[in-house]
Amino acid sequence: MGSAYTPGLTVSGDVVVRRTRRLPIKGEIMVQPGAAVEPNTVVARAMLPGPLQTLKLAERLGCEAKDVASFFRLKPGDPIAKGQIVAESKGIFGMFKQSIASEFDGTIETVSEVTGNALIREPSIPVDVTAYIHGTVAEVIPEEGAIIETRGAMIQGIFGVGGERTGEIRVAVASPKDVLEASSILPTDAGKILVGGSGISYEAILKANQMGVLGLVAGGVKDSDLTQFLGYDIGVAITGTEAINVTLVVTEGFGYLMMADRTFNLLKSLEGKSASINGATQIRAGVIRPEVIVPLSERLAGDQTASQVFELTVGTPIRVIREPYFGRLAKVTDLPAQLMTVDSGTEVRVLKALLDDGGGEVVVPRANVEIVAG
């Protein structure tokens, strides 16, 4: 029998996880290698230049642009405060002077004798990058960020929306077949990550968003409900930056799809523990998967590193990530060596797999599956 390698979708109770935390521009590193960090620990900080603001001095003083410098009291590089008098005309016989106060806090960038304007740079804006997960600083990237490492449980989903959040897990349904309804969300669920079964109703998503629930995890979600909630069609762009209060991760696909037993049971075993959740998803090149990470109570010691090899062989559990079997779980039954021509006319390598839900054996391109790694 043949074998092949493919990206994996991890569902594991014990795995070493590394996450690179990087600034958008060069900045200052706030941690040292080996330091223990919490999700909200700032590991790196950069200062984004503040916006430039314009003071139209010549226009307001009623003078020529070339004369502005003689009326201006400051020079480039000087600090300036909102309400501070920065220029004053001579007036007539010392009377009827025109004064100009700054409308901004900041620093004088330049005074132009061509435009007659002064440019003020507002205070720099700090940009912090946090650790996101409980763990240890495995490596520092000078002026850019750090790599955080932890050991624990990780559940990767097939799709998600919403950014990074941290909260306590609560399983809100009795079985992986149950839909999470609004009535199952309690006043005490603010700040928590709720686990549903086969899906989440639209009303439950709304209530969770309003009540301060930080995360929702379920087998599936209706595409129409997600579009209605967001107010737009998500399309194929990278997700994770949506302006919503709750992060959503689905483990199986779109529609109401029963969560895999092993995924549900793992989440149930983690109930009451603090988890980091991120809905960021990118399906195409540079795959990014939504995730839930729960560290072990003990700190990861030594210099262990994550190492997972995702090999397709007969019996490998997989999830299909393209239509017509999108989101369905299966086990590989054969890996034919010959190429097969698909509907697009392209010749590709395929595999045969037996669907877990009793749908029989199917043939799918190998590029259309992910290994469900344990």
N, C-alpha and C positions, 0 to 999 in steps of 0.2 A: 504494500500500500504506500501511496505517496504522502507527502506532507508539505505544508506551506506555512508562511508567516504572515500574520495580519494584525492590525491594531486591536487591542483588547479593551473590553469594558469591565472594569474591576468591581467585583462585589466580594469583599473579603473582611474577615473579622480581625486579621492581623497582617499588616503590610507596612513597610517603611515608605513614607511619603515625603517628597521634597518639593518645595514650592519656591520659585524665584520671585523675590519682591524687588521691583526695579523702579527707580524714579524716572519721570518723563524727561528730565534734564539733569545735568550733573549737580551734585549737592554734597551734603555731609552725612557720613555714616554714624549712627547713634549707638551701635552695639558692637560688641567684640565677639570673635569666634568662641564658641562654647557657651555663650551666655544663654540662660533659660529665658524664654519669652512667652508672653500671653498674647491672645489674639489682638488686643488693642495696644500692644507695645509698639512704639514708634521705632522702626529700625533704620529709617533714612529720612532726611528732610532736605528739601530744596526751596529756594526763594525765587518765585516767578516775578520778573519785573512788573511793577504796577503799571496801569494804563497811563498814557500821556494825555494831559489836559491842556487846553489852550486859553490863555488870557489875551484878549484882543485889546492891547494897550493903546495903540495909535488911534483906533476907532473910538475908544471910550475917553481918551484924553483930548481928542480933537487936534492931533498934531501929525506932523510928517513921520513916516516910519523911521527915517534916519535920526530923528530927535528923541526917540523913545529911550535910548540908553541913558540920556542925561536926566530923565525923570525917574528912572528905575532905581530903587534903593538897594537891590541885592545883586549878586553875581552868580553865575553858574556854579552849582555844587552846594549853594547855601540851602539850609532847611527852611521850610515855610509852613506856617500854620493857617488853617482856615480862619478868615476874619482879619488876618494881619494886613496892614497897609503896606503895599509893595511899590506904589508909584504915586506921584502927586505932581500936578501941573503947577506952573509958577503963578497962574492967575493974572489978573490985571491990577497993577499997583499993589500987589500982595494980597488982593482980595479975589473972591470967586474962584478959589482953588478947587480943582477937581481931584479927588482922592480915589484910588482903586484898591479894594481889599481882595485878597485871595479867596476864591471859592472852594479851595481844596487844601488838604494837608499833603506834604510831600517834599520834593527837592527841586530846585530850579535846574532845568536841563539846559536851556539855552534862551537867549534873547536875540531876536532877529531884527536887524536894521533894514531888511528887505521887506518883510511882511508887517513889521511893527508888532509882532506877537511874542509873548513869552510862553515857553512850554514848561509845564510842571509835571514831573514824574511822581505819581501817587506812590504810597508805601508799598514795598514788596509784599507779595502774597505767599505765605508759607504753604508748601505742599508736603504733606506727611504720607509716608508709606508705612503701614502697620504690618505686623507679623502674620495676621490672618488666622493662624493656627497656634495652639499650644505646642511648644517644642523647644528646639535648641538651634542656635545659629551655627550651621554647618560650615558656612563659608561667607566671607565678606567680599563684595565686588567693589573695589575702590571707586569712590565718588558716584556710584550708581545704585547700590542696594546690597541685598544679602540673600543667601539661600537658607531657608528654614527647613528643618528636618524633624519629623515626628514619627512615632510608631503607634499604630492603632487600627481602627476599622475605617474602611473607605467604601462608599457606595457611589458609583458613577451612574448618572442617568443618561438617557438618550437625547433629552432636550430640556431646556430651562430658560427662565427669564429672571431678571433681578440680580443684584450684586451681592457682594460678600457680607455675610451677617453671622452672628454667633448667638446661640440660644440653647435652651434645654429641650431635649426630645420628649414628645408625648405622643403615643400611639392613640389616635382618636377614634379608631374603628375596631370592630371585633375580629375581622378576618380580612384577608387580602382581596376578597370579592366585593367588599362593601364600599359604597361611594361615601366620601366625606361630605356630609350635609352641613348647612349653616347651624342647625340645631345642636350639632356635636361640638361646636366651638364655644368654650366657656369664658366667662369674664377673667378667670385666672390664667388664660392662655396668652395674655400679652407678654411679649418677649420670648415666646417659645417657638419651637419648630414642630409642626403637627404632621403626623403620618396618617395618610388615608390608605384605602385599598385600591380598588379598580379605577377610581377617579375622584374628581373634586367638582362639585356643582358650582355654577356661576354665582349663586347666592353665597356659597361658602367662601369663594375667593373674595367677593366684595366685603363680607363681614370680617374676614381675616385681615384684609387691608385696612379696614376702619378701626379694628380693635387693637392693633399693634402686634398681631402675630408676625413673627419675623420670617418664618419659612413654612412651606407646604411641600410635602413629598407624597406622590401617589403614582399608581401605575400609568394613568393617562389623564388627558384633559381634552375636552372638545375644542377643536380649532375655532369654531364660531364663538365659544365662550371666551377664549383667550383674546380673540380680535375685539370683541365687545368690551372686555375689561381694559385692554390697552388703548382702545380708540383707534387702532390702525392695524393693518395686516403686517405681521412680523417679517414676512418675506424670507430671504436667505442670508440676511446680514448677520454679523456677529451680535449676539445678544449679551445682556448683562449690565447695560447702562440705562435701562428703562427707569423712568421717573415714577416708581411704585414703592410702596412701603413694605412689601412682602416678596420674598424670593420663592419662586416655584420651580421644582424639579420633578420631571416625570421619568419613570424608569423603563416604561415599555413602549409608549408611542401615543399617537393622537386617537381620541375616542375614549371610551371606558374600557380599559384592558386590565384584567386581573394582574396585580403585582405578583411577580415570581415568588413562590413560597420561600425560597432561600433568602431573597432580599427582605421580605416582610419579617421573617423570623429573626434575621440579623438586626433589623431596626428595632424590633420588639425587645431584643436582648439589651439594646442600648438605651432603653427608656429611662429618663431621669438624668442622663449624662449630658454634659455640655458638648455641643457640636458646632463646627464651622460649616456653613453652607454657601454655595456660590452657583448661580444659575447661568453663568456665562457659557455660551455654546457657539461653536463654529464647526459646521459639518464638513466643509471642503478642506482645501490644503491647509496644513497647520491645525489639525483637529484639536478642538478644545471641548471638553465634556463637562456638564454640570456635575456637582459633587456634594457629598456630605462626608465630613471627616470627623471622627471621634477619637482623640488620642487615648492611649492606655494611661492608667493612673500613674504608673511609674515613668520616670523620665527615660528617654532613649540614651543609653550610655555607649561609649566607644565610638568607633568610626564606621559603624555599619552603614551600608548604602543600599538603596532599593535596587533590586535586580529581578525583572520579570521577563521571561521569554514567552511570547505568544505564538504557539505553534498549532497549526491546524492539522489534526489527525482524525482518523475515524473514532467517533465517540466524543469529540470535543463539543462542549456546549456553546452555542452561538446565538446571537440575536441578529435578525435581518434588519438592515437600516435603509432599505429602498423598497418602493412599491413593486409588486402587488402584495408583498408579505411584510410590509413595514412594521417593526416592533415585535414581531412574533419570535418566540424562542424555539430552538430546535437543536438536534444533535446531528453531527456530520456522520453520514453513512458511507460516502464514497468520495474520492478525489480523482476524477478522471484525468488522465494525462493529456488527452487530446483537446484542442481548442474547439469551442462551439460558437456558431454564429448567432448573435442575439438580434432582437428586432431592429436595432439601429444599423445592422449590417456589419458591425464590428465583431471580430473574432476575439473571444476572451476565454480565460480559464474559468471553469465552473466547479461547483461541488454539488453533491446530492445530500439532502438533509431530511430527517424525519421531524415534522412539526410536533411540538410538545402538546398542543391542544387537540390532537387527533385528526389534524388536517391532512395526514398522509405524507408521502415523500415528495419533495419538490426539488427542482434544479434552479440554482441561483448563481450569478457571477460571484467569484470569491471576493471581489472588491466591494460587494454589497452586504458583507457581513462583518460583525465584530465578535471576537471571543468574549464570553462572559467568564472572566477570570476569577478564580477563588483564592 
